Structures are given as C-alpha cells and as structure tokens.
Amino acid sequence: MKITEQVTMIVAGLTRVPAGELCPDTGIFESRLLTSLGLLDLVDRLEREFKIIILPEELIHDHFASIATITGFIGSKLAEAS
C-alpha cells in the first residue's frame, strides 16, 4: 500500500469520512475534519503505522495541513530513517 493510501485510511478512520470522499489537498483543519486533539491521535497512529517518531517541533501546520502534506512529511521521515 502506498503512503498516500495509508495516510488516507488513517484520516478516514479518525474522521469517520469514507476514504473515497477524502481528497489529498483538502485542508484537514480548515474543513474541520480534525481538531488539535485529533492531531494527537493522528500523530500516534502515524507513528505506529510507519514506525517513526514525530518530534514536538515537527507538529507544525505545514506538515499536517492535508493528506498530501502529511504524505510528503512521512516520506521525508522514512527517507531520514533509511
């Protein structure tokens, strides 16, 4: 499964929005799919799914604005680890 698909499934699970209805560029916070507390759940699930550690200083809007930005962030974290 591709990173985008995995991230989409995680966001779908947290928001209860069907994965097919989530667009990669939809603003997760602007569209109120997640709140700041939801971000903590998202980070937890991303860390477990991808076996990465997301540092507190990485919890910025640019990394978590949409499925597309999350995918890019996860890709860079995975590249760092290898």
DOBA-654472 format. One line per 10 residues: number of its first residue (from 1); their letters; for each residue x, z, y negated of C-alpha. Coordinates in nm, 2 decimals. Layout:
NUM> a> X:Z:Y  ... .
//
This chain:
1> mkiteqvtmi> 0.00:0.00:0.00  0.13:-0.09:-0.35  0.19:0.18:-0.61  -0.09:0.05:-0.82  -0.34:0.08:-0.53  -0.22:0.43:-0.45  -0.25:0.54:-0.81  -0.59:0.38:-0.84  -0.71:0.56:-0.53  -0.58:0.90:-0.67 .
11> vagltrvpag> -0.75:0.84:-1.01  -1.07:0.73:-0.83  -1.07:1.05:-0.62  -1.02:1.27:-0.93  -1.28:1.09:-1.15  -1.53:1.00:-0.88  -1.53:0.65:-1.02  -1.51:0.38:-0.75  -1.17:0.23:-0.73  -1.31:-0.12:-0.78 .
21> elcpdtgife> -1.45:-0.01:-1.12  -1.12:0.11:-1.25  -0.91:-0.14:-1.45  -0.54:-0.09:-1.47  -0.54:-0.10:-1.85  -0.84:0.14:-1.91  -0.74:0.44:-2.12  -0.78:0.73:-1.89  -0.81:0.99:-2.17  -0.97:0.77:-2.43 .
31> srlltslgll> -1.25:0.68:-2.19  -1.28:1.04:-2.09  -1.21:0.98:-1.72  -0.98:1.28:-1.72  -0.92:1.59:-1.94  -0.60:1.77:-1.99  -0.69:1.99:-1.69  -0.75:1.68:-1.49  -0.40:1.57:-1.58  -0.26:1.87:-1.40 .
41> dlvdrleref> -0.45:1.77:-1.09  -0.33:1.41:-1.13  0.03:1.52:-1.16  0.00:1.74:-0.85  -0.14:1.46:-0.64  0.12:1.21:-0.77  0.40:1.44:-0.68  0.27:1.49:-0.33  0.18:1.13:-0.27  0.51:0.99:-0.39 .
51> kiiilpeeli> 0.73:1.29:-0.31  0.86:1.31:-0.67  0.90:1.58:-0.93  0.74:1.52:-1.27  0.91:1.74:-1.53  0.72:1.91:-1.81  0.89:1.69:-2.07  0.76:1.38:-1.89  0.40:1.48:-1.95  0.35:1.25:-2.24 .
61> hdhfasiati> 0.07:1.01:-2.32  0.29:0.70:-2.28  0.33:0.78:-1.91  -0.03:0.87:-1.83  -0.24:0.66:-2.07  -0.37:0.42:-1.79  -0.32:0.33:-1.43  -0.08:0.06:-1.54  0.14:0.31:-1.74  0.13:0.56:-1.45 .
71> tgfigsklae> 0.23:0.29:-1.21  0.53:0.20:-1.43  0.63:0.56:-1.47  0.60:0.62:-1.09  0.81:0.31:-1.03  1.08:0.43:-1.25  1.08:0.78:-1.09  1.11:0.62:-0.75  1.40:0.39:-0.87  1.58:0.70:-1.00 .
81> as> 1.54:0.87:-0.67  1.69:0.59:-0.47 .
//
